[in-house]
Amino acid sequence: MNADIKVKWVAALRSGKYRQGEGYLQKDGRFCCLGVLCDLLDDKDWRRSWDEQEAGSLLWGGTGLAIVPDDGLARAGIHPHKAGHLMTMNDTGESFARIADWIEKNL
């Protein structure tokens, strides 16, 4: 993973700026951990609906499907399988703090 992005992402997850949600990258002011990453990388274009996404990685996280813009995962240096694992952690109740710990140790 890109080291600079990793530091910013972990800090954002721990900052309290983002309210955690489940099932969506971002909805009603709540974010998945991957939505936080997308927001850091590009705070405007990634929030398109599923049908509007031109290119993205379809992730299976064990709790459902999500589409994350390919350029975001590539820029961050995250393999889609790892992103799917993070989605599962988020959607099964792991806190942003615990997810940040996992990112530090595993990415």
N, C-alpha and C positions, 0 to 999 in steps of 0.2 A: 504494500500500500504506500502511496505517496506520503512521506513523513510529515510534510507541512500541513496537508489536508487532515491527516490523522490527528495532529495536535489541535487544530481548530475544531474538528468534529467532536472530539472528546471534551474539550472545554465547553462547547455549545451544549452538549448533552448534560453537563453538570451545572450549567450557568443558571438554570431556573427560568431562562427567557422563554423556553418552549414548553408548552403543556403537552403531555403525552396523550395520545389517542391510539385506537386500534382499528384495523381494517382498511385504512386509507393512508396514503402518504401524508395528506393534509386534508382536514375537513373541519369546518366550524372552529378554526383557531387551534386545533389539536393536531399534533404531528406524530407520525411513526419515526423511529430512529433514522430510517432511510429518507424520510421527508425532511428531517433536519439536515442531513447531508446534501440533499438536492437544493435546499434553501441556501446553504452556504456556497454552493457552486454556482447557482444561477437563481436569483430570487424572483424571476419573472416567468420564464418560458416553460418550466417543467410542470406547472399546475394545470395543464390541459387535461381534459377528460380522457378516459380510456380510448374512446372512438377517435379522438383528435391526435393521439400520439402517432408520430410518423415513424419513429424507430425507437425501439426499446427492448430491454431484456424482460421477458416474461419470467417471473420468479414464482416458484412454488415454495412456500415456506412452511408447509405442514398445516397451516391454518387457512390457506386460501391462495389466491393468485394476486399478483400485483405486476404492474409494468413500471419499470424505472428507466428513464432515458439512458440509452447506451453510452452517450458521451459522458454522462455523469459517473457511471461505474468505471469507464475506461480512464477518465481523468483522475479519479480517486485511486485507481489501481486495485479494484476489488473484483474478485471473481464472482460471477452470479451465484454460485453455490454458497459462498460465504454470505452474500447479501440475503439469500433465502434463509439461512440460519438466523441472521439478525432479525429478519422479519418475524420468524417464529418466536424468537425470544421476546420481541416487542409485543406480539399479539397474544402471548400466553401469560402476560403479567409481569415480566421482568422489568424493573425500573430502569430509567435512563442511566442512573448511577451504575447499576450492575452491568448494563450493556456497555457503558464506557469502559469499565474494568475489563470486560471480555475483549473489546477492541484493542485496548492497550497490550494485552497479553497474546492475542492471536492474529492480529493483522499487522 
